[in-house]
Amino acid sequence: MPQPPEPPAHAPYGPLPEGGRVRTMTRWGTPVMHRPQQPVTAYDEELRALVADMVATMYAADGVGLAACQIGVDLAVFVFDCPDQSLERTVGLVCNPVLTLPEGRDRKLDVAEEGCLSFPGAFVECPRPDFATVTGNGLTGEPVTFSGDGLLARCLQHETDHVRGTVFGDRLSTKLRKKLQKQHDQAVEDYPSRWPLEESPADA
């Protein structure tokens, strides 16, 4: 998801790993993007290295969240650095996420534009519940819980969808999906095949 201005950060389980390398963004249509991801079972240096690469790639792409499948890795983990409605940034990562959404009278929809780093340059309105909670495991296997409203709620839902093999385009009507595709096609020159590893012609 695209990144707004940067407010102060809140990292309840510590900072995200640093020192990773930027990887090419995996695009919609690649099989790994459209199937449920394998659960994380080993909380080791290999996982830390992967997460560091995810973090580096998310920031290089000006994103607020990134799932492992978006760099081609079939593993149920995502990272995020995203503001809530009050513009407080929350930073974290979740392995094996479980999403909980409000029900009944507590369930209210937020209709706002949404985009995806794996389908860059395109944004359309996508209704989502206005509050979300995700539970799972942290980098060493410890239990973690993140909750939020605003863009953070949307991000937690969007990234958990990725872990389940769902892209947000799957939630759109045919009309909105066509609009999304048109925007993406118009922006294709700004996002080369190895983006964010290489610059667009306009930036070169």
KOLTI-388644 format. One record per residue (C-alpha): x, y, z; residue in one letter. Coordinates in nm, 3 decimals, padded with zeros to 5 digits. Layout:
REM KOLTI-388644
PT       X       Y       Z resn
PT       X       Y       Z    A
...
//
This chain:
REM KOLTI-388644
PT       X       Y       Z resn
PT  00.000  00.000  00.000    M
PT  00.126  00.353 -00.077    P
PT  00.292  00.565  00.191    Q
PT  00.153  00.898  00.325    P
PT  00.354  01.162  00.520    P
PT  00.561  01.028  00.809    E
PT  00.436  01.086  01.168    P
PT  00.618  00.957  01.482    P
PT  00.646  00.578  01.509    A
PT  00.512  00.336  01.771    H
PT  00.685 -00.004  01.777    A
PT  00.532 -00.209  02.061    P
PT  00.745 -00.517  01.987    Y
PT  01.064 -00.339  01.889    G
PT  01.199 -00.194  01.564    P
PT  01.190 -00.372  01.231    L
PT  01.511 -00.552  01.123    P
PT  01.752 -00.340  00.922    E
PT  02.028 -00.415  00.673    G
PT  01.819 -00.602  00.417    G
PT  01.848 -00.577  00.040    R
PT  01.583 -00.441 -00.189    V
PT  01.418 -00.707 -00.403    R
PT  01.205 -00.693 -00.717    T
PT  00.832 -00.659 -00.652    M
PT  00.629 -00.965 -00.747    T
PT  00.322 -00.870 -00.952    R
PT -00.037 -00.988 -00.962    W
PT -00.071 -01.289 -01.186    G
PT  00.233 -01.465 -01.039    T
PT  00.106 -01.791 -00.882    P
PT  00.252 -01.720 -00.536    V
PT  00.029 -01.411 -00.514    M
PT -00.289 -01.612 -00.555    H
PT -00.261 -01.902 -00.310    R
PT -00.253 -01.926  00.071    P
PT  00.100 -01.894  00.206    Q
PT  00.290 -02.160  00.399    Q
PT  00.293 -02.107  00.777    P
PT  00.607 -01.986  00.951    V
PT  00.748 -02.269  01.163    T
PT  01.114 -02.167  01.209    A
PT  01.200 -01.840  01.386    Y
PT  01.564 -01.824  01.289    D
PT  01.824 -01.613  01.112    E
PT  01.681 -01.708  00.773    E
PT  01.347 -01.557  00.874    L
PT  01.519 -01.245  01.009    R
PT  01.710 -01.201  00.682    A
PT  01.389 -01.239  00.481    L
PT  01.206 -00.985  00.698    V
PT  01.496 -00.739  00.665    A
PT  01.470 -00.771  00.285    D
PT  01.094 -00.715  00.306    M
PT  01.146 -00.401  00.513    V
PT  01.406 -00.263  00.271    A
PT  01.179 -00.336 -00.025    T
PT  00.873 -00.180  00.142    M
PT  01.058  00.144  00.210    Y
PT  01.221  00.152 -00.135    A
PT  00.873  00.126 -00.289    A
PT  00.728  00.393 -00.055    D
PT  00.486  00.140  00.091    G
PT  00.319  00.107  00.429    V
PT  00.300 -00.274  00.425    G
PT  00.449 -00.572  00.244    L
PT  00.386 -00.948  00.254    A
PT  00.650 -01.210  00.178    A
PT  00.465 -01.322 -00.135    C
PT  00.522 -00.973 -00.277    Q
PT  00.891 -01.055 -00.310    I
PT  00.811 -01.405 -00.433    G
PT  00.846 -01.597 -00.104    V
PT  00.572 -01.844 -00.008    D
PT  00.561 -01.770  00.366    L
PT  00.287 -01.630  00.590    A
PT  00.450 -01.312  00.716    V
PT  00.407 -00.941  00.657    F
PT  00.570 -00.619  00.774    V
PT  00.419 -00.273  00.806    F
PT  00.491  00.087  00.900    D
PT  00.154  00.259  00.881    C
PT -00.039  00.547  01.043    P
PT -00.381  00.515  01.200    D
PT -00.660  00.772  01.183    Q
PT -00.481  00.997  01.434    S
PT -00.165  00.977  01.218    L
PT  00.028  00.778  01.479    E
PT  00.254  00.533  01.295    R
PT  00.267  00.173  01.413    T
PT  00.561 -00.043  01.307    V
PT  00.565 -00.422  01.325    G
PT  00.562 -00.763  01.166    L
PT  00.325 -01.057  01.196    V
PT  00.386 -01.423  01.118    C
PT  00.084 -01.649  01.069    N
PT -00.165 -01.362  01.104    P
PT -00.523 -01.413  01.220    V
PT -00.759 -01.125  01.142    L
PT -01.051 -01.022  01.364    T
PT -01.305 -00.765  01.243    L
PT -01.598 -00.596  01.421    P
PT -01.938 -00.761  01.389    E
PT -02.299 -00.648  01.421    G
PT -02.356 -00.288  01.525    R
PT -01.982 -00.236  01.578    D
PT -01.908 -00.307  01.212    R
PT -01.876  00.010  01.004    K
PT -01.732  00.035  00.655    L
PT -01.464  00.280  00.551    D
PT -01.488  00.352  00.178    V
PT -01.148  00.485  00.073    A
PT -00.899  00.446 -00.209    E
PT -00.669  00.146 -00.196    E
PT -00.367  00.043 -00.398    G
PT -00.116 -00.241 -00.403    C
PT  00.260 -00.239 -00.454    L
PT  00.220 -00.554 -00.663    S
PT -00.015 -00.372 -00.901    F
PT  00.151 -00.030 -00.891    P
PT  00.018  00.302 -01.010    G
PT -00.350  00.223 -00.961    A
PT -00.598  00.323 -00.689    F
PT -00.972  00.270 -00.654    V
PT -01.222  00.277 -00.368    E
PT -01.247 -00.049 -00.175    C
PT -01.484 -00.076  00.125    P
PT -01.323 -00.224  00.437    R
PT -01.427 -00.240  00.804    P
PT -01.295  00.071  00.978    D
PT -01.123 -00.122  01.260    F
PT -00.913 -00.437  01.256    A
PT -00.711 -00.655  01.490    T
PT -00.441 -00.900  01.383    V
PT -00.281 -01.157  01.611    T
PT  00.008 -01.387  01.531    G
PT  00.375 -01.428  01.611    N
PT  00.672 -01.194  01.609    G
PT  01.024 -01.246  01.481    L
PT  01.123 -01.485  01.761    T
PT  00.784 -01.658  01.780    G
PT  00.643 -01.442  02.060    E
PT  00.270 -01.364  02.050    P
PT  00.188 -01.026  01.897    V
PT -00.132 -00.827  01.859    T
PT -00.191 -00.513  01.653    F
PT -00.514 -00.314  01.632    S
PT -00.605  00.008  01.462    G
PT -00.838  00.229  01.266    D
PT -00.797  00.444  00.956    G
PT -00.524  00.342  00.712    L
PT -00.377  00.103  00.969    L
PT -00.700 -00.099  00.976    A
PT -00.696 -00.112  00.596    R
PT -00.330 -00.213  00.591    C
PT -00.374 -00.497  00.842    L
PT -00.662 -00.633  00.632    Q
PT -00.479 -00.585  00.300    H
PT -00.164 -00.765  00.417    E
PT -00.353 -01.049  00.584    T
PT -00.538 -01.093  00.254    D
PT -00.201 -01.140  00.083    H
PT -00.111 -01.417  00.327    V
PT -00.441 -01.587  00.235    R
PT -00.371 -01.557 -00.139    G
PT -00.618 -01.273 -00.197    T
PT -00.535 -00.947 -00.376    V
PT -00.762 -00.651 -00.317    F
PT -00.870 -00.659 -00.681    G
PT -01.051 -00.983 -00.595    D
PT -01.281 -00.773 -00.375    R
PT -01.377 -00.529 -00.652    L
PT -01.668 -00.520 -00.892    S
PT -01.595 -00.582 -01.259    T
PT -01.632 -00.209 -01.329    K
PT -01.380 -00.107 -01.062    L
PT -01.142 -00.385 -01.162    R
PT -01.142 -00.247 -01.518    K
PT -01.076  00.104 -01.384    K
PT -00.787 -00.030 -01.176    L
PT -00.643 -00.213 -01.477    Q
PT -00.663  00.101 -01.694    K
PT -00.473  00.309 -01.435    Q
PT -00.212  00.038 -01.398    H
PT -00.161  00.015 -01.773    D
PT -00.123  00.392 -01.802    Q
PT  00.147  00.392 -01.531    A
PT  00.342  00.092 -01.660    V
PT  00.643  00.296 -01.777    E
PT  00.687  00.434 -01.424    D
PT  00.727  00.083 -01.280    Y
PT  00.984 -00.125 -01.474    P
PT  00.982 -00.503 -01.441    S
PT  01.252 -00.497 -01.170    R
PT  01.097 -00.209 -00.973    W
PT  01.186 -00.087 -00.711    P
PT  01.536 -00.210 -00.800    L
PT  01.558  00.006 -01.112    E
PT  01.445  00.356 -01.198    E
PT  01.171  00.445 -01.441    S
PT  01.281  00.626 -01.760    P
PT  01.137  00.949 -01.618    A
PT  01.358  00.923 -01.308    D
PT  01.676  00.821 -01.486    A
//
